[in-house]
Amino acid sequence: MRKAIPYSTNNKIFVLGESLDRVNFPKLYKWAKDNPETLEQQLKSIADKWHNGSIGAAMQALESDLEHG
């Protein structure tokens, strides 16, 4: 299995081809910095189960859940 290695440019972190920034995704941004492997697994699972494989939609849903849950 490929290890999740997010990379960062200009205060953005890229995970699974999508960018996370501190302003729009503060919870996921912190998660990506602290434990990128589990974030990648969680996003893949949510995308596959609830969002027809869309990582972007999974990111929005998970960020919202973390902020309001």
ChimeraX attribute file (.defattr): number of C-alpha atoms within 10 A of each C-alpha:
attribute: neighborCount
match mode: 1-to-1
recipient: residues
	/A:1	3
	/A:2	5
	/A:3	8
	/A:4	16
	/A:5	16
	/A:6	20
	/A:7	12
	/A:8	14
	/A:9	9
	/A:10	6
	/A:11	11
	/A:12	17
	/A:13	22
	/A:14	16
	/A:15	23
	/A:16	15
	/A:17	10
	/A:18	12
	/A:19	19
	/A:20	23
	/A:21	18
	/A:22	13
	/A:23	10
	/A:24	12
	/A:25	19
	/A:26	15
	/A:27	18
	/A:28	24
	/A:29	23
	/A:30	15
	/A:31	15
	/A:32	22
	/A:33	15
	/A:34	11
	/A:35	13
	/A:36	20
	/A:37	17
	/A:38	13
	/A:39	20
	/A:40	19
	/A:41	13
	/A:42	15
	/A:43	22
	/A:44	18
	/A:45	15
	/A:46	19
	/A:47	20
	/A:48	14
	/A:49	12
	/A:50	12
	/A:51	15
	/A:52	11
	/A:53	15
	/A:54	15
	/A:55	21
	/A:56	17
	/A:57	16
	/A:58	22
	/A:59	23
	/A:60	13
	/A:61	17
	/A:62	20
	/A:63	18
	/A:64	14
	/A:65	11
	/A:66	11
	/A:67	12
	/A:68	7
	/A:69	7
